[in-house]
Amino acid sequence: MIVVVVAAVIEDNHRAASDGPGPMPAFLVTRRQPGVHLAGMWEFPGGKIHPGETHGAALQRELREELDVELEVHECVYQTVHAYPERTVELYFYRCSLKGVPRPLLGQEMRWVPRGELHSLGFPPADTELIELLTKSDWRT
C-alpha cells in the first residue's frame, strides 16, 4: 500500500532567539503523537491526501485541522518515496508561508527549530535527505 503525504516546510527568519544580537531563521516542526505510525518522531506538519484532493488543498486542510492556521503553498522543494516495513510513503514537501500564528489543536508538541539544530531531533527515515538539504548553508526555502 502506498500512502501519499504532503508536508509544509515553513521557515520564519525572525523566530528563534540566537546567542547573537537578534533572531535567526527557524523551521516549524511538530511531534507525532502516541498511537500513530512513527509516534514520538518530529516532522514537518502535514498529512495524507484525501481522494480527489490536490496537494495544496490537503496542506491547507491539514494545517487548519492540526495547527489552526492558514497558509500559502509555494513550490515543491523535495519529494521522495520511502518503504517502511508496514507501508510505503510517497512524500511531497512544499515551501509554505503562514497567514497567522499556529497553535497545536491536537495536543501535539510544536517547536520552531533553527536550521543547525534539525539534526538533533528524531525525524523519520524518509526525511533524512530533506534534513540534509535544509541544513546546508546555501539552502534557502
N, CA, C and O atoms as CSV, one atom per row, in Angstrom:
chain,resi,resn,atom,element,x,y,z
A,1,MET,N,N,0.842,-1.182,0.000
A,1,MET,CA,C,0.000,0.000,0.000
A,1,MET,C,C,0.888,1.247,0.000
A,1,MET,O,O,1.826,1.349,0.791
A,2,ILE,N,N,0.586,2.190,-0.890
A,2,ILE,CA,C,1.311,3.455,-0.944
A,2,ILE,C,C,0.422,4.553,-0.371
A,2,ILE,O,O,-0.725,4.721,-0.785
A,3,VAL,N,N,0.967,5.292,0.582
A,3,VAL,CA,C,0.264,6.414,1.197
A,3,VAL,C,C,0.917,7.695,0.692
A,3,VAL,O,O,2.128,7.873,0.826
A,4,VAL,N,N,0.114,8.592,0.108
A,4,VAL,CA,C,0.632,9.863,-0.394
A,4,VAL,C,C,0.444,10.919,0.689
A,4,VAL,O,O,-0.657,11.122,1.200
A,5,VAL,N,N,1.553,11.591,1.028
A,5,VAL,CA,C,1.566,12.553,2.123
A,5,VAL,C,C,2.190,13.864,1.643
A,5,VAL,O,O,3.140,13.857,0.860
A,6,VAL,N,N,1.649,14.984,2.119
A,6,VAL,CA,C,2.225,16.295,1.848
A,6,VAL,C,C,2.646,16.920,3.174
A,6,VAL,O,O,2.021,16.687,4.209
A,7,ALA,N,N,3.703,17.709,3.131
A,7,ALA,CA,C,4.198,18.353,4.348
A,7,ALA,C,C,4.624,19.782,4.034
A,7,ALA,O,O,5.092,20.074,2.933
A,8,ALA,N,N,4.460,20.661,5.006
A,8,ALA,CA,C,4.781,22.078,4.864
A,8,ALA,C,C,6.156,22.370,5.457
A,8,ALA,O,O,6.406,22.103,6.632
A,9,VAL,N,N,7.036,22.917,4.637
A,9,VAL,CA,C,8.344,23.375,5.107
A,9,VAL,C,C,8.202,24.881,5.303
A,9,VAL,O,O,8.206,25.654,4.345
A,10,ILE,N,N,8.078,25.278,6.569
A,10,ILE,CA,C,7.812,26.678,6.918
A,10,ILE,C,C,9.021,27.214,7.672
A,10,ILE,O,O,9.351,26.744,8.760
A,11,GLU,N,N,9.670,28.202,7.078
A,11,GLU,CA,C,10.822,28.826,7.726
A,11,GLU,C,C,10.481,30.275,8.019
A,11,GLU,O,O,10.028,31.008,7.140
A,12,ASP,N,N,10.702,30.681,9.261
A,12,ASP,CA,C,10.477,32.057,9.686
A,12,ASP,C,C,11.839,32.645,10.021
A,12,ASP,O,O,12.551,32.130,10.882
A,13,ASN,N,N,12.193,33.712,9.345
A,13,ASN,CA,C,13.521,34.311,9.527
A,13,ASN,C,C,13.685,35.081,10.822
A,13,ASN,O,O,14.791,35.517,11.140
A,14,HIS,N,N,12.615,35.259,11.572
A,14,HIS,CA,C,12.702,36.074,12.789
A,14,HIS,C,C,12.111,35.355,13.993
A,14,HIS,O,O,11.568,36.000,14.890
A,15,ARG,N,N,12.205,34.048,14.026
A,15,ARG,CA,C,11.501,33.294,15.041
A,15,ARG,C,C,12.346,32.935,16.258
A,15,ARG,O,O,11.986,33.289,17.381
A,16,ALA,N,N,13.444,32.252,16.059
A,16,ALA,CA,C,14.204,31.706,17.190
A,16,ALA,C,C,15.216,32.720,17.706
A,16,ALA,O,O,15.900,33.381,16.924
A,17,ALA,N,N,15.305,32.836,18.994
A,17,ALA,CA,C,16.320,33.713,19.574
A,17,ALA,C,C,17.680,33.044,19.425
A,17,ALA,O,O,17.808,31.836,19.623
A,18,SER,N,N,18.678,33.818,19.083
A,18,SER,CA,C,20.026,33.268,18.926
A,18,SER,C,C,20.917,33.788,20.045
A,18,SER,O,O,20.509,34.637,20.837
A,19,ASP,N,N,22.137,33.269,20.100
A,19,ASP,CA,C,23.096,33.758,21.090
A,19,ASP,C,C,23.649,35.111,20.681
A,19,ASP,O,O,24.280,35.806,21.478
A,20,GLY,N,N,23.405,35.478,19.428
A,20,GLY,CA,C,23.927,36.729,18.892
A,20,GLY,C,C,22.999,37.895,19.169
A,20,GLY,O,O,22.234,37.878,20.133
A,21,PRO,N,N,23.072,38.914,18.311
A,21,PRO,CA,C,22.349,40.154,18.550
A,21,PRO,C,C,20.844,40.099,18.291
A,21,PRO,O,O,20.134,41.040,18.645
A,22,GLY,N,N,20.337,39.023,17.683
A,22,GLY,CA,C,18.909,39.018,17.404
A,22,GLY,C,C,18.407,37.669,16.950
A,22,GLY,O,O,19.092,36.656,17.089
A,23,PRO,N,N,17.197,37.663,16.402
A,23,PRO,CA,C,16.580,36.408,15.986
A,23,PRO,C,C,17.286,35.780,14.791
A,23,PRO,O,O,18.043,36.436,14.075
A,24,MET,N,N,17.019,34.493,14.597
A,24,MET,CA,C,17.590,33.766,13.468
A,24,MET,C,C,16.509,32.892,12.846
A,24,MET,O,O,15.483,32.644,13.479
A,25,PRO,N,N,16.716,32.420,11.620
A,25,PRO,CA,C,15.701,31.590,10.973
A,25,PRO,C,C,15.458,30.283,11.719
A,25,PRO,O,O,16.370,29.704,12.308
A,26,ALA,N,N,14.204,29.836,11.678
A,26,ALA,CA,C,13.834,28.569,12.309
A,26,ALA,C,C,12.701,27.927,11.519
A,26,ALA,O,O,11.911,28.613,10.869
A,27,PHE,N,N,12.635,26.595,11.585
A,27,PHE,CA,C,11.602,25.824,10.903
A,27,PHE,C,C,10.548,25.364,11.903
A,27,PHE,O,O,10.857,25.038,13.050
A,28,LEU,N,N,9.293,25.343,11.443
A,28,LEU,CA,C,8.190,24.864,12.263
A,28,LEU,C,C,8.111,23.345,12.149
A,28,LEU,O,O,7.991,22.805,11.049
A,29,VAL,N,N,8.180,22.661,13.286
A,29,VAL,CA,C,8.059,21.206,13.320
A,29,VAL,C,C,7.102,20.807,14.438
A,29,VAL,O,O,6.913,21.538,15.411
A,30,THR,N,N,6.504,19.626,14.272
A,30,THR,CA,C,5.604,19.085,15.288
A,30,THR,C,C,6.020,17.654,15.586
A,30,THR,O,O,6.718,17.017,14.797
A,31,ARG,N,N,5.582,17.162,16.737
A,31,ARG,CA,C,5.954,15.803,17.150
A,31,ARG,C,C,4.755,14.870,16.979
A,31,ARG,O,O,3.639,15.186,17.389
A,32,ARG,N,N,5.009,13.723,16.370
A,32,ARG,CA,C,3.949,12.729,16.153
A,32,ARG,C,C,3.467,12.184,17.495
A,32,ARG,O,O,4.264,11.879,18.382
A,33,GLN,N,N,2.164,12.070,17.619
A,33,GLN,CA,C,1.561,11.678,18.888
A,33,GLN,C,C,1.607,10.171,19.126
A,33,GLN,O,O,1.755,9.393,18.183
A,34,PRO,N,N,1.480,9.761,20.391
A,34,PRO,CA,C,1.435,8.330,20.707
A,34,PRO,C,C,0.290,7.642,19.959
A,34,PRO,O,O,-0.775,8.224,19.753
A,35,GLY,N,N,0.532,6.397,19.559
A,35,GLY,CA,C,-0.508,5.605,18.914
A,35,GLY,C,C,-0.572,5.715,17.410
A,35,GLY,O,O,-1.372,5.024,16.780
A,36,VAL,N,N,0.252,6.569,16.810
A,36,VAL,CA,C,0.263,6.698,15.348
A,36,VAL,C,C,1.571,6.140,14.800
A,36,VAL,O,O,2.524,5.931,15.551
A,37,HIS,N,N,1.616,5.899,13.497
A,37,HIS,CA,C,2.833,5.440,12.827
A,37,HIS,C,C,3.961,6.431,13.122
A,37,HIS,O,O,3.772,7.639,12.979
A,38,LEU,N,N,5.106,5.944,13.524
A,38,LEU,CA,C,6.290,6.761,13.844
A,38,LEU,C,C,6.047,7.704,15.026
A,38,LEU,O,O,6.559,8.823,15.047
A,39,ALA,N,N,5.281,7.257,15.987
A,39,ALA,CA,C,4.966,8.061,17.182
A,39,ALA,C,C,6.241,8.569,17.852
A,39,ALA,O,O,7.237,7.851,17.945
A,40,GLY,N,N,6.193,9.825,18.318
A,40,GLY,CA,C,7.312,10.427,19.039
A,40,GLY,C,C,8.358,11.076,18.151
A,40,GLY,O,O,9.230,11.788,18.651
A,41,MET,N,N,8.293,10.847,16.847
A,41,MET,CA,C,9.276,11.458,15.953
A,41,MET,C,C,8.805,12.863,15.575
A,41,MET,O,O,7.613,13.169,15.618
A,42,TRP,N,N,9.760,13.699,15.209
A,42,TRP,CA,C,9.461,15.053,14.765
A,42,TRP,C,C,9.196,15.036,13.275
A,42,TRP,O,O,9.714,14.183,12.555
A,43,GLU,N,N,8.385,15.980,12.810
A,43,GLU,CA,C,8.046,16.040,11.389
A,43,GLU,C,C,7.682,17.464,11.001
A,43,GLU,O,O,7.416,18.313,11.852
A,44,PHE,N,N,7.676,17.700,9.706
A,44,PHE,CA,C,7.133,18.936,9.174
A,44,PHE,C,C,5.622,18.714,9.098
A,44,PHE,O,O,5.188,17.653,8.648
A,45,PRO,N,N,4.806,19.688,9.526
A,45,PRO,CA,C,3.361,19.456,9.602
A,45,PRO,C,C,2.741,19.160,8.242
A,45,PRO,O,O,3.180,19.677,7.215
A,46,GLY,N,N,1.722,18.325,8.256
A,46,GLY,CA,C,1.023,17.943,7.034
A,46,GLY,C,C,0.273,16.660,7.264
A,46,GLY,O,O,-0.071,16.331,8.399
A,47,GLY,N,N,0.013,15.928,6.189
A,47,GLY,CA,C,-0.709,14.678,6.349
A,47,GLY,C,C,-1.095,14.058,5.032
A,47,GLY,O,O,-0.648,14.481,3.966
A,48,LYS,N,N,-1.941,13.038,5.126
A,48,LYS,CA,C,-2.369,12.271,3.953
A,48,LYS,C,C,-3.303,13.090,3.073
A,48,LYS,O,O,-4.055,13.941,3.548
A,49,ILE,N,N,-3.232,12.808,1.785
A,49,ILE,CA,C,-4.118,13.439,0.814
A,49,ILE,C,C,-5.399,12.614,0.723
A,49,ILE,O,O,-5.342,11.389,0.614
A,50,HIS,N,N,-6.547,13.274,0.768
A,50,HIS,CA,C,-7.833,12.602,0.589
A,50,HIS,C,C,-8.099,12.382,-0.902
A,50,HIS,O,O,-7.574,13.127,-1.730
A,51,PRO,N,N,-8.891,11.391,-1.257
A,51,PRO,CA,C,-9.204,11.154,-2.675
A,51,PRO,C,C,-9.761,12.409,-3.352
A,51,PRO,O,O,-10.663,13.057,-2.821
A,52,GLY,N,N,-9.224,12.746,-4.517
A,52,GLY,CA,C,-9.675,13.904,-5.270
A,52,GLY,C,C,-9.125,15.234,-4.799
A,52,GLY,O,O,-9.450,16.272,-5.375
A,53,GLU,N,N,-8.302,15.227,-3.767
A,53,GLU,CA,C,-7.759,16.457,-3.183
A,53,GLU,C,C,-6.420,16.791,-3.835
A,53,GLU,O,O,-5.613,15.899,-4.098
A,54,THR,N,N,-6.186,18.072,-4.094
A,54,THR,CA,C,-4.879,18.492,-4.594
A,54,THR,C,C,-3.888,18.555,-3.437
A,54,THR,O,O,-4.281,18.570,-2.271
A,55,HIS,N,N,-2.603,18.593,-3.771
A,55,HIS,CA,C,-1.581,18.703,-2.725
A,55,HIS,C,C,-1.791,19.968,-1.905
A,55,HIS,O,O,-1.754,19.926,-0.675
A,56,GLY,N,N,-2.014,21.099,-2.584
A,56,GLY,CA,C,-2.208,22.369,-1.882
A,56,GLY,C,C,-3.425,22.354,-0.976
A,56,GLY,O,O,-3.362,22.830,0.158
A,57,ALA,N,N,-4.531,21.814,-1.464
A,57,ALA,CA,C,-5.752,21.752,-0.651
A,57,ALA,C,C,-5.538,20.862,0.566
A,57,ALA,O,O,-6.025,21.171,1.654
A,58,ALA,N,N,-4.811,19.757,0.391
A,58,ALA,CA,C,-4.537,18.855,1.518
A,58,ALA,C,C,-3.686,19.559,2.574
A,58,ALA,O,O,-3.952,19.431,3.769
A,59,LEU,N,N,-2.671,20.295,2.144
A,59,LEU,CA,C,-1.829,21.024,3.099
A,59,LEU,C,C,-2.642,22.069,3.857
A,59,LEU,O,O,-2.518,22.195,5.075
A,60,GLN,N,N,-3.462,22.807,3.145
A,60,GLN,CA,C,-4.270,23.827,3.808
A,60,GLN,C,C,-5.227,23.191,4.815
A,60,GLN,O,O,-5.375,23.698,5.927
A,61,ARG,N,N,-5.874,22.092,4.441
A,61,ARG,CA,C,-6.790,21.397,5.356
A,61,ARG,C,C,-6.049,20.875,6.584
A,61,ARG,O,O,-6.483,21.085,7.716
A,62,GLU,N,N,-4.934,20.196,6.353
A,62,GLU,CA,C,-4.173,19.612,7.467
A,62,GLU,C,C,-3.690,20.675,8.450
A,62,GLU,O,O,-3.777,20.475,9.662
A,63,LEU,N,N,-3.183,21.799,7.951
A,63,LEU,CA,C,-2.687,22.847,8.852
A,63,LEU,C,C,-3.820,23.522,9.620
A,63,LEU,O,O,-3.641,23.932,10.767
A,64,ARG,N,N,-4.985,23.635,8.984
A,64,ARG,CA,C,-6.154,24.158,9.719
A,64,ARG,C,C,-6.549,23.190,10.829
A,64,ARG,O,O,-6.798,23.608,11.960
A,65,GLU,N,N,-6.605,21.891,10.509
A,65,GLU,CA,C,-7.031,20.876,11.482
A,65,GLU,C,C,-6.033,20.701,12.625
A,65,GLU,O,O,-6.432,20.533,13.778
A,66,GLU,N,N,-4.751,20.741,12.313
A,66,GLU,CA,C,-3.721,20.456,13.314
A,66,GLU,C,C,-3.232,21.682,14.064
A,66,GLU,O,O,-2.970,21.618,15.265
A,67,LEU,N,N,-3.105,22.825,13.340
A,67,LEU,CA,C,-2.459,23.997,13.935
A,67,LEU,C,C,-3.296,25.270,13.862
A,67,LEU,O,O,-2.809,26.350,14.199
A,68,ASP,N,N,-4.562,25.153,13.419
A,68,ASP,CA,C,-5.475,26.297,13.392
A,68,ASP,C,C,-4.866,27.507,12.682
A,68,ASP,O,O,-4.921,28.630,13.184
A,69,VAL,N,N,-4.286,27.260,11.509
A,69,VAL,CA,C,-3.626,28.361,10.798
A,69,VAL,C,C,-3.834,28.190,9.291
A,69,VAL,O,O,-3.941,27.074,8.783
A,70,GLU,N,N,-3.887,29.311,8.601
A,70,GLU,CA,C,-3.959,29.323,7.137
A,70,GLU,C,C,-2.537,29.477,6.596
A,70,GLU,O,O,-1.645,29.965,7.289
A,71,LEU,N,N,-2.346,29.055,5.357
A,71,LEU,CA,C,-1.023,29.192,4.774
A,71,LEU,C,C,-1.111,29.329,3.270
A,71,LEU,O,O,-2.112,28.976,2.646
A,72,GLU,N,N,-0.031,29.855,2.703
A,72,GLU,CA,C,0.155,29.897,1.256
A,72,GLU,C,C,1.094,28.759,0.901
A,72,GLU,O,O,2.140,28.587,1.526
A,73,VAL,N,N,0.716,27.986,-0.104
A,73,VAL,CA,C,1.539,26.874,-0.551
A,73,VAL,C,C,2.324,27.331,-1.781
A,73,VAL,O,O,1.751,27.826,-2.751
A,74,HIS,N,N,3.631,27.157,-1.721
A,74,HIS,CA,C,4.509,27.548,-2.827
A,74,HIS,C,C,5.020,26.294,-3.535
A,74,HIS,O,O,4.281,25.315,-3.640
A,75,GLU,N,N,6.231,26.294,-4.009
A,75,GLU,CA,C,6.754,25.188,-4.817
A,75,GLU,C,C,7.140,23.966,-3.976
A,75,GLU,O,O,7.428,24.061,-2.783
A,76,CYS,N,N,7.132,22.826,-4.652
A,76,CYS,CA,C,7.600,21.593,-4.031
A,76,CYS,C,C,9.126,21.675,-3.952
A,76,CYS,O,O,9.791,21.877,-4.968
A,77,VAL,N,N,9.676,21.520,-2.749
A,77,VAL,CA,C,11.123,21.639,-2.574
A,77,VAL,C,C,11.821,20.284,-2.509
A,77,VAL,O,O,13.038,20.196,-2.668
A,78,TYR,N,N,11.039,19.225,-2.274
A,78,TYR,CA,C,11.639,17.893,-2.211
A,78,TYR,C,C,10.539,16.850,-2.266
A,78,TYR,O,O,9.455,17.044,-1.715
A,79,GLN,N,N,10.826,15.746,-2.931
A,79,GLN,CA,C,9.885,14.623,-2.921
A,79,GLN,C,C,10.670,13.328,-2.850
A,79,GLN,O,O,11.793,13.234,-3.345
A,80,THR,N,N,10.052,12.318,-2.217
A,80,THR,CA,C,10.728,11.046,-2.033
A,80,THR,C,C,9.695,9.941,-1.831
A,80,THR,O,O,8.533,10.204,-1.520
A,81,VAL,N,N,10.138,8.717,-2.010
A,81,VAL,CA,C,9.339,7.540,-1.692
A,81,VAL,C,C,10.169,6.719,-0.711
A,81,VAL,O,O,11.351,6.466,-0.944
A,82,HIS,N,N,9.542,6.306,0.384
A,82,HIS,CA,C,10.264,5.535,1.396
A,82,HIS,C,C,9.427,4.330,1.810
A,82,HIS,O,O,8.245,4.459,2.127
A,83,ALA,N,N,10.058,3.157,1.803
A,83,ALA,CA,C,9.363,1.927,2.199
A,83,ALA,C,C,9.671,1.605,3.655
A,83,ALA,O,O,10.804,1.277,4.006
A,84,TYR,N,N,8.652,1.702,4.493
A,84,TYR,CA,C,8.729,1.247,5.874
A,84,TYR,C,C,8.231,-0.200,5.881
A,84,TYR,O,O,7.592,-0.620,4.917
A,85,PRO,N,N,8.498,-0.966,6.922
A,85,PRO,CA,C,8.024,-2.356,6.950
A,85,PRO,C,C,6.501,-2.481,6.788
A,85,PRO,O,O,6.021,-3.419,6.151
A,86,GLU,N,N,5.749,-1.548,7.359
A,86,GLU,CA,C,4.290,-1.657,7.344
A,86,GLU,C,C,3.599,-0.904,6.206
A,86,GLU,O,O,2.421,-1.144,5.939
A,87,ARG,N,N,4.315,0.007,5.528
A,87,ARG,CA,C,3.717,0.779,4.424
A,87,ARG,C,C,4.784,1.529,3.646
A,87,ARG,O,O,5.895,1.738,4.132
A,88,THR,N,N,4.435,1.925,2.447
A,88,THR,CA,C,5.307,2.768,1.634
A,88,THR,C,C,4.693,4.165,1.602
A,88,THR,O,O,3.492,4.325,1.382
A,89,VAL,N,N,5.533,5.169,1.824
A,89,VAL,CA,C,5.064,6.549,1.873
A,89,VAL,C,C,5.681,7.328,0.715
A,89,VAL,O,O,6.894,7.307,0.506
A,90,GLU,N,N,4.824,8.011,-0.026
A,90,GLU,CA,C,5.258,8.927,-1.080
A,90,GLU,C,C,5.076,10.329,-0.509
A,90,GLU,O,O,3.950,10.769,-0.275
A,91,LEU,N,N,6.184,11.028,-0.288
A,91,LEU,CA,C,6.164,12.319,0.411
A,91,LEU,C,C,6.493,13.476,-0.520
A,91,LEU,O,O,7.401,13.395,-1.347
A,92,TYR,N,N,5.733,14.550,-0.365
A,92,TYR,CA,C,5.967,15.794,-1.109
A,92,TYR,C,C,6.087,16.918,-0.080
A,92,TYR,O,O,5.162,17.155,0.698
A,93,PHE,N,N,7.213,17.600,-0.079
A,93,PHE,CA,C,7.463,18.702,0.854
A,93,PHE,C,C,7.349,20.018,0.084
A,93,PHE,O,O,8.031,20.218,-0.921
A,94,TYR,N,N,6.486,20.908,0.564
A,94,TYR,CA,C,6.255,22.190,-0.093
A,94,TYR,C,C,6.707,23.341,0.793
A,94,TYR,O,O,6.471,23.341,2.001
A,95,ARG,N,N,7.355,24.315,0.181
A,95,ARG,CA,C,7.674,25.551,0.896
A,95,ARG,C,C,6.354,26.277,1.100
A,95,ARG,O,O,5.575,26.432,0.159
A,96,CYS,N,N,6.103,26.717,2.314
A,96,CYS,CA,C,4.840,27.384,2.646
A,96,CYS,C,C,5.103,28.627,3.484
A,96,CYS,O,O,6.133,28.745,4.147
A,97,SER,N,N,4.144,29.556,3.438
A,97,SER,CA,C,4.166,30.765,4.266
A,97,SER,C,C,2.917,30.778,5.124
A,97,SER,O,O,1.818,30.510,4.638
A,98,LEU,N,N,3.084,31.085,6.385
A,98,LEU,CA,C,1.948,31.147,7.312
A,98,LEU,C,C,1.178,32.443,7.150
A,98,LEU,O,O,1.743,33.489,6.832
A,99,LYS,N,N,-0.125,32.352,7.374
A,99,LYS,CA,C,-1.001,33.525,7.452
A,99,LYS,C,C,-1.628,33.465,8.845
A,99,LYS,O,O,-2.780,33.059,8.990
A,100,GLY,N,N,-0.897,33.856,9.834
A,100,GLY,CA,C,-1.389,33.781,11.205
A,100,GLY,C,C,-0.383,33.068,12.096
A,100,GLY,O,O,0.740,32.771,11.689
A,101,VAL,N,N,-0.815,32.805,13.316
A,101,VAL,CA,C,0.051,32.196,14.320
A,101,VAL,C,C,-0.444,30.776,14.596
A,101,VAL,O,O,-1.593,30.591,14.995
A,102,PRO,N,N,0.417,29.767,14.388
A,102,PRO,CA,C,-0.023,28.393,14.625
A,102,PRO,C,C,-0.175,28.094,16.110
A,102,PRO,O,O,0.560,28.615,16.949
A,103,ARG,N,N,-1.157,27.231,16.414
A,103,ARG,CA,C,-1.323,26.741,17.779
A,103,ARG,C,C,-1.794,25.291,17.680
A,103,ARG,O,O,-2.765,25.003,16.981
A,104,PRO,N,N,-1.126,24.394,18.363
A,104,PRO,CA,C,-1.468,22.974,18.278
A,104,PRO,C,C,-2.870,22.698,18.814
A,104,PRO,O,O,-3.192,23.054,19.947
A,105,LEU,N,N,-3.690,22.067,17.999
A,105,LEU,CA,C,-5.073,21.767,18.387
A,105,LEU,C,C,-5.250,20.341,18.882
A,105,LEU,O,O,-6.259,20.031,19.514
A,106,LEU,N,N,-4.283,19.465,18.606
A,106,LEU,CA,C,-4.446,18.042,18.919
A,106,LEU,C,C,-3.584,17.595,20.095
A,106,LEU,O,O,-3.434,16.398,20.341
A,107,GLY,N,N,-3.022,18.553,20.817
A,107,GLY,CA,C,-2.176,18.210,21.953
A,107,GLY,C,C,-0.758,17.849,21.562
A,107,GLY,O,O,0.025,17.411,22.405
A,108,GLN,N,N,-0.415,18.026,20.292
A,108,GLN,CA,C,0.937,17.685,19.839
A,108,GLN,C,C,1.933,18.780,20.240
A,108,GLN,O,O,1.573,19.947,20.394
A,109,GLU,N,N,3.184,18.373,20.402
A,109,GLU,CA,C,4.250,19.319,20.694
A,109,GLU,C,C,4.613,20.039,19.403
A,109,GLU,O,O,4.635,19.430,18.333
A,110,MET,N,N,4.896,21.331,19.500
A,110,MET,CA,C,5.262,22.150,18.345
A,110,MET,C,C,6.477,22.989,18.716
A,110,MET,O,O,6.563,23.503,19.831
A,111,ARG,N,N,7.410,23.126,17.790
A,111,ARG,CA,C,8.616,23.936,18.035
A,111,ARG,C,C,9.040,24.665,16.783
A,111,ARG,O,O,8.756,24.242,15.662
A,112,TRP,N,N,9.732,25.780,17.002
A,112,TRP,CA,C,10.471,26.461,15.945
A,112,TRP,C,C,11.926,26.078,16.161
A,112,TRP,O,O,12.494,26.386,17.209
A,113,VAL,N,N,12.538,25.414,15.191
A,113,VAL,CA,C,13.880,24.856,15.354
A,113,VAL,C,C,14.839,25.499,14.357
A,113,VAL,O,O,14.588,25.464,13.152
A,114,PRO,N,N,15.938,26.088,14.845
A,114,PRO,CA,C,16.937,26.651,13.931
A,114,PRO,C,C,17.514,25.563,13.019
A,114,PRO,O,O,17.633,24.403,13.412
A,115,ARG,N,N,17.861,25.954,11.826
A,115,ARG,CA,C,18.411,25.065,10.798
A,115,ARG,C,C,19.497,24.138,11.343
A,115,ARG,O,O,19.471,22.936,11.079
A,116,GLY,N,N,20.433,24.673,12.085
A,116,GLY,CA,C,21.547,23.882,12.594
A,116,GLY,C,C,21.172,22.870,13.657
A,116,GLY,O,O,21.978,21.998,13.982
A,117,GLU,N,N,19.966,22.961,14.210
A,117,GLU,CA,C,19.531,22.034,15.250
A,117,GLU,C,C,18.600,20.940,14.736
A,117,GLU,O,O,18.197,20.066,15.503
A,118,LEU,N,N,18.252,20.977,13.444
A,118,LEU,CA,C,17.336,19.966,12.901
A,118,LEU,C,C,17.887,18.554,13.095
A,118,LEU,O,O,17.132,17.625,13.385
A,119,HIS,N,N,19.212,18.393,12.934
A,119,HIS,CA,C,19.833,17.073,13.094
A,119,HIS,C,C,19.675,16.524,14.510
A,119,HIS,O,O,19.736,15.311,14.708
A,120,SER,N,N,19.475,17.394,15.491
A,120,SER,CA,C,19.404,16.931,16.881
A,120,SER,C,C,18.045,16.315,17.229
A,120,SER,O,O,17.901,15.676,18.271
A,121,LEU,N,N,17.055,16.508,16.359
A,121,LEU,CA,C,15.732,15.941,16.598
A,121,LEU,C,C,15.606,14.606,15.880
A,121,LEU,O,O,16.323,14.350,14.913
A,122,GLY,N,N,14.719,13.771,16.335
A,122,GLY,CA,C,14.484,12.483,15.697
A,122,GLY,C,C,13.412,12.596,14.623
A,122,GLY,O,O,12.222,12.625,14.937
A,123,PHE,N,N,13.821,12.660,13.360
A,123,PHE,CA,C,12.888,12.693,12.234
A,123,PHE,C,C,12.749,11.297,11.652
A,123,PHE,O,O,13.651,10.476,11.820
A,124,PRO,N,N,11.647,11.003,10.972
A,124,PRO,CA,C,11.503,9.703,10.307
A,124,PRO,C,C,12.586,9.510,9.245
A,124,PRO,O,O,13.083,10.491,8.691
A,125,PRO,N,N,12.955,8.267,8.955
A,125,PRO,CA,C,13.978,7.996,7.941
A,125,PRO,C,C,13.667,8.627,6.581
A,125,PRO,O,O,14.590,9.000,5.857
A,126,ALA,N,N,12.402,8.751,6.225
A,126,ALA,CA,C,12.030,9.337,4.932
A,126,ALA,C,C,12.440,10.804,4.827
A,126,ALA,O,O,12.555,11.328,3.719
A,127,ASP,N,N,12.663,11.477,5.955
A,127,ASP,CA,C,13.013,12.902,5.962
A,127,ASP,C,C,14.518,13.155,5.929
A,127,ASP,O,O,14.939,14.309,5.850
A,128,THR,N,N,15.330,12.118,5.987
A,128,THR,CA,C,16.782,12.272,6.126
A,128,THR,C,C,17.397,13.164,5.058
A,128,THR,O,O,18.157,14.078,5.379
A,129,GLU,N,N,17.080,12.912,3.796
A,129,GLU,CA,C,17.689,13.705,2.718
A,129,GLU,C,C,17.203,15.149,2.737
A,129,GLU,O,O,17.973,16.061,2.437
A,130,LEU,N,N,15.931,15.372,3.087
A,130,LEU,CA,C,15.435,16.740,3.192
A,130,LEU,C,C,16.179,17.489,4.294
A,130,LEU,O,O,16.577,18.638,4.100
A,131,ILE,N,N,16.370,16.856,5.439
A,131,ILE,CA,C,17.101,17.491,6.540
A,131,ILE,C,C,18.516,17.852,6.086
A,131,ILE,O,O,19.016,18.927,6.418
A,132,GLU,N,N,19.165,16.961,5.328
A,132,GLU,CA,C,20.499,17.256,4.788
A,132,GLU,C,C,20.462,18.512,3.917
A,132,GLU,O,O,21.323,19.383,4.044
A,133,LEU,N,N,19.469,18.603,3.037
A,133,LEU,CA,C,19.342,19.773,2.165
A,133,LEU,C,C,19.114,21.052,2.963
A,133,LEU,O,O,19.741,22.078,2.697
A,134,LEU,N,N,18.216,20.987,3.941
A,134,LEU,CA,C,17.867,22.178,4.712
A,134,LEU,C,C,19.011,22.676,5.585
A,134,LEU,O,O,19.079,23.868,5.885
A,135,THR,N,N,19.898,21.800,5.992
A,135,THR,CA,C,20.978,22.213,6.888
A,135,THR,C,C,22.205,22.706,6.137
A,135,THR,O,O,23.158,23.169,6.763
A,136,LYS,N,N,22.205,22.619,4.817
A,136,LYS,CA,C,23.310,23.178,4.045
A,136,LYS,C,C,23.250,24.707,4.138
A,136,LYS,O,O,22.170,25.297,4.109
A,137,SER,N,N,24.393,25.322,4.249
A,137,SER,CA,C,24.419,26.772,4.454
A,137,SER,C,C,23.900,27.545,3.260
A,137,SER,O,O,23.471,28.687,3.420
A,138,ASP,N,N,23.923,26.958,2.050
A,138,ASP,CA,C,23.474,27.692,0.880
A,138,ASP,C,C,22.006,27.421,0.548
A,138,ASP,O,O,21.495,27.952,-0.438
A,139,TRP,N,N,21.326,26.612,1.344
A,139,TRP,CA,C,19.919,26.291,1.077
A,139,TRP,C,C,19.016,27.389,1.617
A,139,TRP,O,O,19.187,27.856,2.743
A,140,ARG,N,N,18.072,27.784,0.813
A,140,ARG,CA,C,17.054,28.741,1.270
A,140,ARG,C,C,15.713,28.285,0.756
A,140,ARG,O,O,15.563,27.983,-0.428
A,141,THR,N,N,14.725,28.233,1.652
A,141,THR,CA,C,13.383,27.847,1.228
A,141,THR,C,C,12.637,29.055,0.739
A,141,THR,O,O,11.479,28.943,0.334
